[in-house]
Amino acid sequence: MRPIERPPSLVDTVAAQLRELIVSGELALGQQLSERNLAAAFGVSKTPVREALAQLKTEGLVRIAAQRGATVFTLSGQEVADICEWRQTLETAALRMAFERACDRLVADLAKVVERMKEARGRDDVKAYLAEDTAFHNVIFQCCGNRLFLDTYDLMQAKIAALRTHLSVKPHHTDRSFEEHGEIVEKLRGNDLDAALACLTVHIDRSRTTYSLATADISTE
């Protein structure tokens, strides 16, 4: 006998759809979220919408304030810098572990993602490209051999993906970002971990350098 797979709850389904709308940029950073309008759009009552918004609040994708209701998250320049610092610490450690524990798999999987990124760029499919960008960094954690690292990154992954979507409209940001993904793979393939780590550090820091620390709200920049 096989275990019966439980279908996702209505709340999880609504949360998943809202998460995708935020990550893809269809719901803009800072946008007001009406429970009534969302319930009508999804064809559900306001209760699962309210619970889904509360779930997304724990992921940092939604802010809920008294009198104002729910809004899509936004960030200041300092908050972007904090995210980059956190990512640099966690992701470089994960890359080092992945290189030491599963180097062949790491390089092969990253190379496949870069090829898919190239194909997406060739057909000017921004959404597919950004999904592969997210997949690239997830591979590092999948290969690091430490479940706590993976779980910790998962808590922020959607927020990082949403920020990545927001940054994709910046001039030359995506071009240079794509080049860096390829450089990381080539350094790893050449057994030069230190160079790969340095490239990853610069790559992550690109989000911070896009904004001044004095920026109060990146959604208005």
Contacts in CASP RR format, 6 or more apart in sequence:
PFRMAT RR
TARGET T0000
AUTHOR 0000-0000-0000
METHOD contacts of the structure
MODEL  1
MRPIERPPSLVDTVAAQLRELIVSGELALGQQLSERNLAAAFGVSKTPVR
EALAQLKTEGLVRIAAQRGATVFTLSGQEVADICEWRQTLETAALRMAFE
RACDRLVADLAKVVERMKEARGRDDVKAYLAEDTAFHNVIFQCCGNRLFL
DTYDLMQAKIAALRTHLSVKPHHTDRSFEEHGEIVEKLRGNDLDAALACL
TVHIDRSRTTYSLATADISTE
8 16 0 8 1.000
10 44 0 8 1.000
10 48 0 8 1.000
11 48 0 8 1.000
11 51 0 8 1.000
11 52 0 8 1.000
11 55 0 8 1.000
12 52 0 8 1.000
12 55 0 8 1.000
14 38 0 8 1.000
14 42 0 8 1.000
14 44 0 8 1.000
14 48 0 8 1.000
14 49 0 8 1.000
14 51 0 8 1.000
14 52 0 8 1.000
15 52 0 8 1.000
15 55 0 8 1.000
15 56 0 8 1.000
17 42 0 8 1.000
18 27 0 8 1.000
18 38 0 8 1.000
18 52 0 8 1.000
18 53 0 8 1.000
18 56 0 8 1.000
18 61 0 8 1.000
18 62 0 8 1.000
19 56 0 8 1.000
19 59 0 8 1.000
19 61 0 8 1.000
19 158 0 8 1.000
21 27 0 8 1.000
22 56 0 8 1.000
22 61 0 8 1.000
22 62 0 8 1.000
22 72 0 8 1.000
22 73 0 8 1.000
22 158 0 8 1.000
22 162 0 8 1.000
23 158 0 8 1.000
23 161 0 8 1.000
23 162 0 8 1.000
23 165 0 8 1.000
24 127 0 8 1.000
24 165 0 8 1.000
25 162 0 8 1.000
25 165 0 8 1.000
25 166 0 8 1.000
27 33 0 8 1.000
27 72 0 8 1.000
28 72 0 8 1.000
28 219 0 8 1.000
29 72 0 8 1.000
29 73 0 8 1.000
29 74 0 8 1.000
29 75 0 8 1.000
29 162 0 8 1.000
29 166 0 8 1.000
29 218 0 8 1.000
29 219 0 8 1.000
30 71 0 8 1.000
30 72 0 8 1.000
30 73 0 8 1.000
30 74 0 8 1.000
30 219 0 8 1.000
31 71 0 8 1.000
31 72 0 8 1.000
32 69 0 8 1.000
32 70 0 8 1.000
32 71 0 8 1.000
33 53 0 8 1.000
33 62 0 8 1.000
33 69 0 8 1.000
33 70 0 8 1.000
33 71 0 8 1.000
33 72 0 8 1.000
35 46 0 8 1.000
35 49 0 8 1.000
35 50 0 8 1.000
35 53 0 8 1.000
35 70 0 8 1.000
36 46 0 8 1.000
38 49 0 8 1.000
39 45 0 8 1.000
39 46 0 8 1.000
39 48 0 8 1.000
39 49 0 8 1.000
42 49 0 8 1.000
53 62 0 8 1.000
53 64 0 8 1.000
53 70 0 8 1.000
54 64 0 8 1.000
56 62 0 8 1.000
57 63 0 8 1.000
57 64 0 8 1.000
57 70 0 8 1.000
59 155 0 8 1.000
59 156 0 8 1.000
59 158 0 8 1.000
59 159 0 8 1.000
60 73 0 8 1.000
60 159 0 8 1.000
61 72 0 8 1.000
61 73 0 8 1.000
61 158 0 8 1.000
61 159 0 8 1.000
61 162 0 8 1.000
62 70 0 8 1.000
62 71 0 8 1.000
62 72 0 8 1.000
62 73 0 8 1.000
63 70 0 8 1.000
63 71 0 8 1.000
63 72 0 8 1.000
63 73 0 8 1.000
64 70 0 8 1.000
65 71 0 8 1.000
73 159 0 8 1.000
73 162 0 8 1.000
74 217 0 8 1.000
74 218 0 8 1.000
74 219 0 8 1.000
75 83 0 8 1.000
75 163 0 8 1.000
75 217 0 8 1.000
75 218 0 8 1.000
75 219 0 8 1.000
76 215 0 8 1.000
76 216 0 8 1.000
76 217 0 8 1.000
76 218 0 8 1.000
77 208 0 8 1.000
77 211 0 8 1.000
77 212 0 8 1.000
77 213 0 8 1.000
77 214 0 8 1.000
77 215 0 8 1.000
77 216 0 8 1.000
77 218 0 8 1.000
78 213 0 8 1.000
80 163 0 8 1.000
80 207 0 8 1.000
80 208 0 8 1.000
80 210 0 8 1.000
80 211 0 8 1.000
80 215 0 8 1.000
80 218 0 8 1.000
81 208 0 8 1.000
81 211 0 8 1.000
81 213 0 8 1.000
83 156 0 8 1.000
83 159 0 8 1.000
83 160 0 8 1.000
83 163 0 8 1.000
83 207 0 8 1.000
84 204 0 8 1.000
84 205 0 8 1.000
84 207 0 8 1.000
84 208 0 8 1.000
85 208 0 8 1.000
86 156 0 8 1.000
87 156 0 8 1.000
87 160 0 8 1.000
87 204 0 8 1.000
88 200 0 8 1.000
88 201 0 8 1.000
88 204 0 8 1.000
88 205 0 8 1.000
90 149 0 8 1.000
90 152 0 8 1.000
90 153 0 8 1.000
91 137 0 8 1.000
91 140 0 8 1.000
91 141 0 8 1.000
91 153 0 8 1.000
91 200 0 8 1.000
91 204 0 8 1.000
92 197 0 8 1.000
92 200 0 8 1.000
92 201 0 8 1.000
93 144 0 8 1.000
93 149 0 8 1.000
94 140 0 8 1.000
94 141 0 8 1.000
94 144 0 8 1.000
94 146 0 8 1.000
94 149 0 8 1.000
94 153 0 8 1.000
95 140 0 8 1.000
95 144 0 8 1.000
95 193 0 8 1.000
95 196 0 8 1.000
95 197 0 8 1.000
95 200 0 8 1.000
96 193 0 8 1.000
96 197 0 8 1.000
97 144 0 8 1.000
97 145 0 8 1.000
97 146 0 8 1.000
97 149 0 8 1.000
98 106 0 8 1.000
98 140 0 8 1.000
98 141 0 8 1.000
98 143 0 8 1.000
98 144 0 8 1.000
98 145 0 8 1.000
99 106 0 8 1.000
99 188 0 8 1.000
99 193 0 8 1.000
99 196 0 8 1.000
101 143 0 8 1.000
101 144 0 8 1.000
101 145 0 8 1.000
102 143 0 8 1.000
102 144 0 8 1.000
102 145 0 8 1.000
103 188 0 8 1.000
105 143 0 8 1.000
106 139 0 8 1.000
106 140 0 8 1.000
106 143 0 8 1.000
106 188 0 8 1.000
107 185 0 8 1.000
107 188 0 8 1.000
107 189 0 8 1.000
109 139 0 8 1.000
109 142 0 8 1.000
109 143 0 8 1.000
110 136 0 8 1.000
110 139 0 8 1.000
110 140 0 8 1.000
110 181 0 8 1.000
110 184 0 8 1.000
110 185 0 8 1.000
110 188 0 8 1.000
111 185 0 8 1.000
111 189 0 8 1.000
113 132 0 8 1.000
113 135 0 8 1.000
113 136 0 8 1.000
113 139 0 8 1.000
113 181 0 8 1.000
114 136 0 8 1.000
114 181 0 8 1.000
114 182 0 8 1.000
114 185 0 8 1.000
116 128 0 8 1.000
116 132 0 8 1.000
116 135 0 8 1.000
117 129 0 8 1.000
117 132 0 8 1.000
117 133 0 8 1.000
117 136 0 8 1.000
117 178 0 8 1.000
117 181 0 8 1.000
118 178 0 8 1.000
120 126 0 8 1.000
120 128 0 8 1.000
120 129 0 8 1.000
120 132 0 8 1.000
121 129 0 8 1.000
121 178 0 8 1.000
126 168 0 8 1.000
129 174 0 8 1.000
129 178 0 8 1.000
130 161 0 8 1.000
130 164 0 8 1.000
130 165 0 8 1.000
130 168 0 8 1.000
133 164 0 8 1.000
133 177 0 8 1.000
133 181 0 8 1.000
134 157 0 8 1.000
134 160 0 8 1.000
134 161 0 8 1.000
134 164 0 8 1.000
136 181 0 8 1.000
137 153 0 8 1.000
137 160 0 8 1.000
138 153 0 8 1.000
138 157 0 8 1.000
141 149 0 8 1.000
141 150 0 8 1.000
141 153 0 8 1.000
142 150 0 8 1.000
144 150 0 8 1.000
163 207 0 8 1.000
166 218 0 8 1.000
166 219 0 8 1.000
167 173 0 8 1.000
167 207 0 8 1.000
167 210 0 8 1.000
168 174 0 8 1.000
170 210 0 8 1.000
173 206 0 8 1.000
173 210 0 8 1.000
176 206 0 8 1.000
177 203 0 8 1.000
177 206 0 8 1.000
180 199 0 8 1.000
180 202 0 8 1.000
180 203 0 8 1.000
180 206 0 8 1.000
181 203 0 8 1.000
183 199 0 8 1.000
184 196 0 8 1.000
184 199 0 8 1.000
184 200 0 8 1.000
184 203 0 8 1.000
187 193 0 8 1.000
187 195 0 8 1.000
187 196 0 8 1.000
187 199 0 8 1.000
188 196 0 8 1.000
211 218 0 8 1.000
211 221 0 8 1.000
215 221 0 8 1.000
END
